Amino acid sequence: MKSLRAIAEQATGGIDKVLGGSLDKDQRHQIEQIVEKAVIKGLLEGQHRAVDAALKCPEADQDMAHKIAAEIRRNNDALIANLSSHPSVRLTA
């Protein structure tokens, strides 16, 4: 979670630079939340694509592909559970 937040903070710093350092503390916080939410959604989308790719393996490799897909799903579930307990992160809307 901290690494995702660090990515959001770095992106927000870049946005602030482009805007000439004009963000106040509240604006910076709001943008960090928006960026963090986008990073999380992107990460989850990438993991969904990884599951889809794993399941397209040749038939001989399907057992391993299903094990990999199941592990990716477990990791997704853990990430979502952690984020659900974090008050500043809402993945909906």
PyMOL commands that set and color helices and strands:
alter all, ss='L'
color gray80, all
select helices_A, chain A and resi 2-18+25-54+59-84
alter helices_A, ss='H'
color red, helices_A
deselect
rebuild
show_as cartoon
